[in-house]
Amino acid sequence: MREPWQLWTDDAEERRLFADLAAARRLPHEAAGPPNRLRHVVRIRAGQHTYYLKQFDRTQWKNRLWFRATAPRATDDADRERQVTSALRAAGFDAPRPVANGRQGAAAFYLCAELPGTSCRDLLAAGRADAALWREVARHVGDLLARGFWLPDLSAEHVFARRDGGDWRLAVLDLHNGRLARPGRVPRRLARRVLRRFVRSVRGLPVRAPAALRFAVRLLRAAGRCGDAARAVLGSLPPLHTAARYERAGRSAAYATRDPSRAARELALLQRVWPGRVGEQVLDLPCGAGRLLPWLVAVRGHRVLQADGALAMLQQARAGGSASRELVQADALAMPFADAAVDGVVMFRFLHHLDGEARRAAIAEACRVARRFVTVSFFHPCSVHHLQRRLRRLAGAPPTRFAVTCGRLAHEFAAHGFALTARAAESPFARDLWLASFQRIAGAASR
């Protein structure tokens, strides 16, 4: 039986090349990025043109309900993306030109033409994003939202820009989670999600807090949220950099003097999973006020390199006498160290501050820098503490801690050649703190 396949192009050559799904998949192609759990994208080159074919392996039940309950009504992710894209283009906004969409069993497919330009994140990383561009991006995104194009996945990676004369011309992509709504002031939840995604998408890049705040205010103003309505969103956003929370007056000193009995319990857990050998060099990142240093040096006999993203924490460690000779200000998501620079890395009381995307970036960096092992602490979702946080989130509180299962962590470490060797919990299923150690699999090279 012929699989459904709908062409949306009037170009004769495209209709010949992409006559059906099988024809599209036979064309030379390459992966356009790492696949995620339910979706992967390939880049197809045909003559002088480039296209992208998205495959959604299945449509989740919550998405099926969402697509039936909201506009534009759609049967799957591919159909939704095509309809949102067509609506944007009809309203005069730039977005990738739809070529075809269809299904094969449970999988849905969407084919679109390449979008000219460069993502704003890449422009920022290359030093080509000026203040004028960010003013335009803030205004453009806010205007899209206010005109009823609710696009929750927008970020610096999903806004493309190109020079058109002396001006920037903007376009957006990755729209399968979008919906169409009535024009008007953007809901607080949506505004917060978009700004949070922008924050995550520029982590590790040279973005100063004042510039980020100006961007957020301009976007909210264009989206119809001013005054108290804007402040309600801004107050719920995380710091641009995770370390920034400890640069606030008094935070580093307060952290250094936290409950000593709890610190003792946590060190006992660390002892149970620790794989380090006497004499090995260990990177403690983020080191905070240096509470692990005495244990790492005196008890375990390690040479220690301490690093933290917050200068205030490093200063606190030095002032309190808990500083090694090697002290470095460093971002855990973009470590300034060579591959296999140290024997081991410890990331203690850190991963629970990161959402999934940032957590995976931190793990990738730790595995790259560690020759032999990585030890981390994390919050487990099956606990009374996590249930309490979930209830607060349902009541409208913003997420401040993120949980992950040991199995998910093992999968993420395995992608970098590390295997789980030990784990421990203080009070499983009551408290949420767990520790785990991962060691490089024999023969696995540092990435």
C-alpha positions in Angstrom: 0.0 0.0 0.0 1.3 3.4 -1.0 2.4 5.5 2.0 0.8 9.0 2.3 3.1 11.7 0.9 2.0 15.3 0.1 4.0 17.6 -2.0 3.8 21.3 -1.3 6.1 22.6 -4.0 5.2 23.8 -7.5 8.8 23.4 -8.7 8.9 20.7 -11.4 12.4 19.5 -10.6 11.5 19.2 -6.8 8.4 17.3 -7.6 10.4 14.9 -9.7 13.2 14.5 -7.1 10.8 14.1 -4.2 8.0 12.3 -5.9 7.6 10.0 -2.9 9.2 9.3 0.4 11.3 6.5 -1.0 12.7 8.7 -3.7 13.6 11.4 -1.1 15.4 8.9 1.1 17.4 7.5 -1.8 19.1 10.8 -2.5 22.6 11.4 -1.1 22.3 12.6 2.5 24.2 13.0 5.7 23.2 13.5 9.4 22.4 17.1 10.1 22.9 16.9 13.8 22.9 14.3 16.6 19.6 12.4 16.8 17.4 12.7 19.9 15.1 10.1 21.4 12.3 10.6 18.9 13.7 12.6 16.1 16.6 12.8 13.7 17.3 15.0 10.7 19.3 14.4 7.5 20.7 16.9 5.0 20.0 16.2 1.3 22.0 17.8 -1.4 20.4 17.9 -4.8 22.2 19.9 -7.5 22.8 23.4 -6.2 20.2 23.1 -3.5 20.1 21.7 0.0 17.1 20.3 1.8 16.4 18.8 5.3 14.3 15.7 5.9 13.1 15.4 9.5 11.9 12.0 10.8 9.7 11.9 13.9 9.8 8.2 14.9 6.4 8.5 16.6 4.1 11.2 17.9 3.8 11.1 21.7 0.3 10.7 23.1 0.5 14.2 24.8 1.4 15.7 21.5 -1.5 14.0 19.8 -3.8 15.5 22.3 -2.1 18.9 22.0 -2.4 18.8 18.2 -6.1 18.0 18.3 -6.9 20.6 21.0 -5.1 23.6 19.6 -4.6 25.3 16.2 -3.6 24.4 13.7 -5.2 20.9 14.0 -2.7 18.3 13.0 -2.3 14.5 12.9 1.5 14.4 13.8 4.6 16.4 14.4 5.4 16.7 10.7 1.9 17.9 9.8 2.0 20.4 12.6 5.4 21.8 11.6 4.3 22.2 8.0 1.1 24.0 8.9 2.8 26.4 11.4 5.5 27.1 8.8 2.9 27.9 6.1 1.0 30.2 8.4 4.2 32.1 9.3 5.2 32.5 5.6 1.6 33.6 4.7 1.9 36.3 7.4 5.2 37.6 5.8 7.7 35.9 8.2 10.6 34.0 6.9 10.7 30.2 7.7 12.0 27.2 5.8 9.9 26.6 2.7 7.8 23.4 3.0 8.4 20.8 0.2 6.6 17.7 1.4 5.4 15.7 4.4 4.1 12.3 4.9 4.0 9.1 7.0 5.5 5.6 7.0 3.9 3.5 9.7 4.2 5.3 13.0 6.9 7.6 11.7 6.1 11.1 10.3 8.4 12.9 7.9 8.8 16.6 7.0 10.9 17.9 4.1 11.8 21.5 3.7 14.3 23.7 1.8 17.4 25.0 3.4 17.0 28.3 5.2 19.5 30.9 4.2 21.6 32.6 6.9 23.3 31.5 10.1 21.9 30.8 13.5 22.3 33.7 16.0 24.2 31.4 18.3 26.8 30.6 15.7 27.1 34.3 14.9 27.6 35.1 18.5 30.3 32.3 18.8 32.1 33.7 15.8 32.0 37.3 17.1 29.7 38.5 14.3 26.6 39.3 16.3 26.4 43.0 17.1 24.1 44.9 19.4 21.9 45.9 16.4 21.3 42.2 15.7 20.2 41.4 19.2 17.8 44.4 19.2 16.2 43.0 16.0 16.0 39.5 17.4 14.3 40.6 20.6 11.8 42.7 18.6 11.2 40.0 16.0 10.6 37.2 18.5 8.4 39.3 20.7 6.4 40.4 17.7 5.9 36.8 16.5 4.6 35.8 19.9 2.3 38.8 20.2 0.8 38.1 16.8 -0.3 34.7 17.9 2.6 32.5 16.8 3.4 30.7 20.0 6.7 29.1 19.3 8.0 27.7 22.6 11.2 26.2 21.2 12.7 29.5 20.0 16.3 30.2 21.0 19.5 31.6 19.6 19.9 28.3 17.7 16.5 28.6 16.0 16.6 32.2 14.9 18.6 32.6 11.7 20.0 35.9 10.4 21.6 37.2 7.2 22.6 40.6 6.0 20.2 42.2 3.5 22.0 45.4 2.5 22.9 47.1 5.8 20.1 45.4 7.8 19.6 42.0 9.4 16.9 39.8 7.9 15.6 37.2 10.4 13.9 33.8 10.1 12.8 31.0 12.5 12.8 27.2 12.3 12.1 24.0 14.3 8.4 24.7 14.6 6.7 21.4 15.3 5.8 22.4 18.9 4.3 25.7 17.7 0.6 26.7 17.8 -1.5 29.5 16.5 -3.4 31.7 18.9 -5.2 35.0 19.1 -2.9 38.1 18.9 -2.4 39.8 22.3 -0.2 39.8 25.3 1.9 36.6 25.6 1.1 34.4 28.6 3.7 34.5 31.3 4.5 30.7 31.0 5.3 31.0 27.3 7.4 34.1 27.7 9.3 32.5 30.5 9.9 29.3 28.5 11.2 31.2 25.5 13.6 33.3 27.6 14.8 30.3 29.5 15.6 28.6 26.1 17.5 31.7 25.0 19.5 31.6 28.2 20.4 27.9 27.7 21.3 28.4 24.1 24.0 31.0 24.8 25.6 29.4 27.8 29.4 29.2 27.5 29.4 32.2 25.0 30.5 35.7 25.7 27.2 37.2 26.8 27.2 39.7 29.7 24.4 39.9 32.1 23.4 43.5 31.3 23.1 42.7 27.6 21.0 39.7 28.4 18.7 41.7 30.6 18.3 44.4 27.9 17.5 41.6 25.4 14.8 40.1 27.7 13.2 43.4 28.4 13.0 44.3 24.7 11.5 40.9 23.9 8.9 41.1 26.6 8.0 44.7 25.6 7.4 43.5 22.0 5.4 40.6 23.3 3.1 43.0 25.2 4.5 42.4 28.7 5.6 45.7 30.3 6.0 46.9 33.9 4.8 44.4 36.5 3.9 41.9 33.8 7.5 41.9 32.6 9.0 41.8 36.1 6.9 38.8 36.9 8.7 36.9 34.1 12.2 38.3 34.7 12.1 37.4 38.4 11.5 33.7 37.5 14.4 33.4 35.2 17.6 31.5 36.2 21.0 33.4 36.1 22.6 33.6 32.7 25.5 31.6 34.1 25.0 29.0 36.8 27.9 30.4 38.8 26.3 33.9 38.8 24.1 33.1 41.8 27.2 32.8 44.0 28.5 36.2 42.9 25.7 37.9 44.8 26.7 39.6 48.1 27.1 37.1 50.9 26.2 33.9 48.9 29.7 32.5 48.7 30.3 33.0 52.5 26.9 31.5 53.3 27.7 28.5 51.2 31.1 28.0 52.9 29.4 27.8 56.3 26.6 25.4 55.4 25.5 22.6 57.8 28.7 20.7 58.7 26.8 17.6 59.8 25.3 17.4 56.3 28.7 17.9 54.7 30.1 15.0 56.8 27.3 12.7 55.6 27.9 13.6 52.0 31.7 12.9 52.3 30.8 9.5 53.7 28.8 8.9 50.6 31.6 10.1 48.4 34.0 7.7 50.2 31.7 4.8 49.2 31.9 5.4 45.5 35.3 7.0 45.1 37.5 5.3 42.5 40.6 7.5 42.7 44.1 6.2 43.4 46.8 7.8 45.6 48.8 10.3 43.6 46.3 10.8 40.9 45.4 14.4 39.8 41.8 15.3 40.3 39.8 18.3 38.9 37.2 19.5 41.4 34.8 21.5 39.3 32.9 23.4 40.5 34.9 23.4 43.7 32.7 26.0 45.5 34.4 27.1 48.7 36.8 24.1 48.7 35.0 21.8 51.1 36.3 18.6 49.2 40.0 19.7 49.2 41.0 18.4 52.7 39.4 15.1 52.0 40.9 14.7 48.5 44.4 15.6 49.7 44.7 14.3 53.3 42.5 11.3 53.1 42.8 10.2 49.4 46.3 11.5 48.7 45.4 13.3 45.4 46.9 16.3 43.6 44.0 18.6 43.2 43.1 21.2 40.6 40.2 23.4 41.8 38.0 25.3 39.4 34.7 27.2 39.6 32.7 29.5 37.4 32.2 32.0 40.3 35.2 34.2 41.1 33.6 34.8 44.5 33.7 31.1 45.3 37.4 30.9 44.4 38.1 33.9 46.6 36.1 32.3 49.5 38.2 29.1 49.1 41.4 31.1 49.3 40.3 33.2 52.2 39.1 30.2 54.2 42.4 28.2 53.6 40.7 25.6 51.4 42.5 26.5 48.2 45.0 24.4 46.3 48.0 25.9 44.5 46.1 25.4 41.3 43.0 27.5 41.2 41.2 28.3 37.9 38.0 30.2 37.0 36.3 27.9 34.5 32.9 27.1 33.0 32.0 23.5 33.6 30.1 23.4 30.3 33.2 24.6 28.3 36.2 23.6 30.3 39.5 25.4 29.4 41.5 22.1 29.7 43.1 19.8 27.2 41.7 16.3 26.5 42.7 13.8 29.2 44.3 16.6 31.2 43.6 15.0 34.6 43.1 11.5 35.9 39.7 12.2 37.3 36.9 14.8 37.6 34.5 15.3 40.5 31.4 17.3 40.0 29.8 17.6 43.4 26.4 19.2 44.1 26.2 20.6 40.6 24.3 18.5 38.1 21.0 19.1 39.8 21.3 22.8 38.9 21.3 22.0 35.2 18.5 21.0 32.8 19.0 18.1 30.5 20.8 19.9 27.7 23.2 21.7 30.0 23.8 18.5 32.1 24.8 16.5 28.9 27.2 19.3 28.0 28.8 19.2 31.4 29.1 15.4 31.3 30.7 15.6 27.8 33.3 18.0 29.0 34.1 16.0 32.2 34.5 12.9 30.1 36.7 14.7 27.6 39.1 16.0 30.3 39.2 12.9 32.5 41.7 10.1 31.6 40.2 7.5 33.9 37.1 8.4 36.0 34.3 10.9 36.7 32.4 11.1 39.9 29.2 13.1 40.2 26.3 13.8 42.6 22.8 14.1 41.3 19.2 14.3 42.4 17.0 11.3 41.8 13.4 11.8 40.7 12.0 8.9 42.8 12.1 10.7 46.2 9.9 12.6 48.6 12.1 15.7 48.1 11.5 15.6 44.3 7.8 15.0 44.8 7.6 18.1 46.9 9.4 20.2 44.2 7.0 18.8 41.6 4.0 19.9 43.6 5.5 23.4 43.9 6.0 23.5 40.2 2.4 22.5 39.6 1.4 25.4 41.8 3.3 27.7 39.5 6.8 27.9 41.1 9.7 27.9 38.5 11.9 24.9 38.4 15.1 25.4 40.3 16.4 21.8 40.7 16.5 19.1 38.0 16.4 15.3 38.7 17.7 12.4 36.6 17.7 8.6 37.0 20.9 6.7 37.4 20.0 4.7 34.2 19.8 7.9 32.2 23.1 9.1 33.5 24.7 5.8 32.7 23.4 6.1 29.1 24.8 9.7 28.8 28.2 8.6 30.1 28.3 5.5 27.9 28.1 7.8 24.9 31.5 9.1 25.9 33.1 5.7 26.7 32.4 5.5 30.4 30.7 2.8 32.4 29.0 3.0 35.8 31.1 1.4 38.5 29.6 2.5 41.8 26.6 4.4 43.2 25.3 5.3 46.6 22.3 7.2 48.2 21.9 8.8 51.5 18.3 7.7 52.0 17.0 6.2 48.8 13.4 7.3 47.9 13.3 9.7 50.8 16.1 12.2 50.1 17.1 12.8 46.6 20.9 13.0 46.7 22.8 10.2 45.0 26.4 9.8 44.0 27.8 7.7 41.1 31.2 7.0 39.7 32.0 6.2 36.1 35.2 4.8 34.7 36.6 4.9 31.2 35.9 1.6 29.3 39.2 -0.1 28.3 40.1 1.0 24.8 37.7 4.0 24.7 39.5 7.1 23.6 38.9 10.6 25.1 36.6 12.7 22.9 
